[in-house]
Amino acid sequence: MELIKSLILFSSAFLGGLAVFFVQKGSNRKLKLILSFSGAYLFAICALHLMPEVYSSHNPMVGVFVLLGFAFQIILEQFSEGVEHGHIHVHQHHHGPAFPYGLMISLCLHAFLEALPLASSAAQNELLFGIAIHHIPAAFALGSILLQSHISKRTTVIMLVLFAIMSPVGFILSQNLGPATSGVLSQYFDYIMAVVIGIFLHISTTILFEASEDHKFNFYKTIAIFLGAGIAIALFFSQQSYTHTH
């Protein structure tokens, strides 16, 4: 199962990035809807599963680390410029291709961190699905920026592989060093989880409250948001029902 989940995390990001070579620019609106769906889904997962889970430890410092995670994502976005939200910003340089190192480092760190809660969360499958869906538009935006920055196709593919592998690495690391083991991360896992919750809250709320191109909360985005949150809520109640009957 660990291998299958790692493959899901990898393939969603890698294939989402590769789509930049085949998908027409007009499809960006569809990717925005996927992003809205994933943002609502992640927000619901935080509220229904991750936050109750981490606060059940009754550790008063957990809230501090949630806020630190929120602030940390703000700092990361100074370098990624909102690629996690599907934003595509390309800076023109007059001296040839300029590789966006800050963008790659911040995105890889983000992808690594967001997979850490998978090892301990009771809602592991639901969270896996949310992260995988969220990776698709983020990887597409990354591939677009690399190509528009005149980075070669070969280098772009290599960078997409690097980005795609970060979440599986985070997941496997947390599986082997997290709370289910006697690993070194086990005593700090509540804090790590709290930081990731803060990151998820920042990303999901930014996606949800971001205006569309015409500065309106359009109909299709609203449907995508309610669909994402609705699926998370339905899975939550089905899980609760299963728990009570067993």
N, C-alpha and C positions, 0 to 999 in steps of 0.2 A: 504493500500500500504506500509506503514511503516513496518508492520509486515512481509509482503512478502519479502521486500528487506532485512530485518534483517535475515530472514530464508535463503535467498540466500547466504548472506555473511557467515553465520554460517555453512551451509551445505557444501559449497565449501571447506572450510578449514578442517572441521571435516572429511568429506569423503575422502578428499585428504590425510589426515593423516592416517586414518584407512586402506587405500590401502596398506600401508607398510606391513600389516599382510597377504595380499593376492597376491600382485603383485611380480613377479619374478624380480631378480636383473637386468636382461637383459632389463627390461622396462625403466631403467633410461634414456636411450637415447631419448625415446619418451617424457619423462617428460622434458628433456632439450629443445625439440622442442616446447612444451607448454610454457615453460619459455621464449623462444625467441619470440614467438607470443605475449605473454602478455607484454614483455618489449617494443616491437615495438608499440604495441597498447597504452600502458601508455604514451610513449614518444609523440606519435601523439596527444593524448588527451590533454597533457600538452601544446603542441604548438598551437593546434587549439581552445581549449576551456578555460583551466584553466588560462594560462598566459594572454591572451587578457582580460579575465574577471577581474583578480586581478589588472592588470595595468590600467584598465579603471577608477580606482579611482583617478589616477594622483597623488598618494601618493609617493613621492620620496624615502621613506623608504622601500617600498615593495621589491625593488631589494636587499636591505641589508638582509631582512629576507629570501629571496630565497637562498642567499648564506649561511646564517646561517643554513637553513634546509639541504643544501648540506653537510655542515661541520658536522652537527649533525648526519647524517646518517653514515659518516665516523667513528665517535666515536662509534655509536651503533654497527658497524661491528667489532670493536675490541673485542666485547663480543659475537656477534652472529656468527662471522667467516664466513660470507657470506651465511648463510642459506637462506636468501632472494633470493639469486641467484641459489638456488638448490645445494649449496656446502655441502658436508658431510665430516666433520672432526671429528674424534673421538680420544680423548687423552686417552692413556692407563694408568690405575692406578693399582698399585700393592697391594692396601689395600681394594679391593672390589669395589662395585659400587660407583661412584661419580656423584651426580646429578649436571648437568650443569646449575646452578642458573643464571649465567650471560647471558647465551643463552636464557633462558625462559623470563627473565625480558626484555631484549632488543627486542625480537620478539613480546612480548605482547605490549610493548610500541609502536613499529612500526605499528602493526596491529590497535591499537587504533587511532593513529594519522592519518593514511592514509584514514580512513573513515570519518574524520571530514568535508572535503569539500563537501561530498555528500548532505549536507543540503542546501547549497547555490548555488551549481553549476547548471547552465542551462543545462549542459550535464549530469544530474544525472544518467540516465539509462546507458549511455555509460561508465561512470566512474565506476558504480556498476559492470558492466560486466568485465571491466579490472581488478578490484581488486579481484573479485571472481576467475577469471582464474589464476591470479598471486598467489593466496593462495594455489592452488593445489600442485605445485611442492615444495613450501616453507614448507607446512605442511607435505608433504611426507619426505622431508629432515629432518625435526624436529623429526618425528616418527622414522626414521632410526637411528638418532644419539642417541635417548633415548634408543632404544633397544640394539644398539651396545655398549652403556655404561652400559649394564647389569641392566637397570632399569626394574622393573617388568611390565608385560603387563597391569595390572590394573592401575598402576601409569602412564604409558604412555598414556592410554586412557583418564585419568583424566586431564593430561597436555594438550592433544589435545583439550579437551573440553574447557579448560581455554584459550588456544590460539584462538580457533574458536569463542569464545564469545566476544573477545576484539573489533573486528570491529563493530559488532552490537551495543555494548555499546557506542562506539565513534559516530556512526551514530545517535542513539537515543538521546544522549546527545546534539549533534549539532542541531538536529531537535527542541529540546525544549529550548535550550539556545542560538541558533544562530541568524543570521540576519533576519530571517522571524518572529522573536518574539522580544520582548523588553528585552530579557534575558541578563545576565551579559556578555556573550561572544560576543554579537553583535558588540560592539565598537572595538573589537580586531580581528574580524573575517578575515579581509584582511591579517593581519599579520600571523594568523594561517594558512590560505590558502597558503600564500607565503612560509612558512616553509615546508608545505606538498609538494608543488611543487618542492622545492629543494630536498626533500627526493626522490620523484618520478624521478626527473632528474638523480640523482646519481644512483639509482637502474637500471633504464632503460638503461642508457648509459653504465653502467658496463656490463649488459647482452648483449647489442648489440655489444660491441667491444671486448668481451671476446673471446679468441681463443678456438677452439675446442681441443679435445684430441690430434689430430695430428697437432695442431697449424695452422690450415687452416680454413678459413671462408667457411665451407662446403656448398654444394648445398642445402641440406634440411633445414639447418638453414636459409639460404638466402631466401628460399621460405616462411618459417614461418614468418620471419621478414617483408617481403613485403606484406604477407597476413594480418598480424596484422595491419600494417600501412594503407594498402589499405582499410580495413573494416572501420577503424576510419575516413579516408578521405571521403569514400562513405557516411557514416552516417552524417558527417559534411555537405556535399553538399545537402543531402536530407533534412536535417533540415533547411538549408538556403532557399531551394526552397519552403518548407512548410511555412516558416515565410513570405516570399515575397508574396505568393499566398493568405495569410490570413491577 
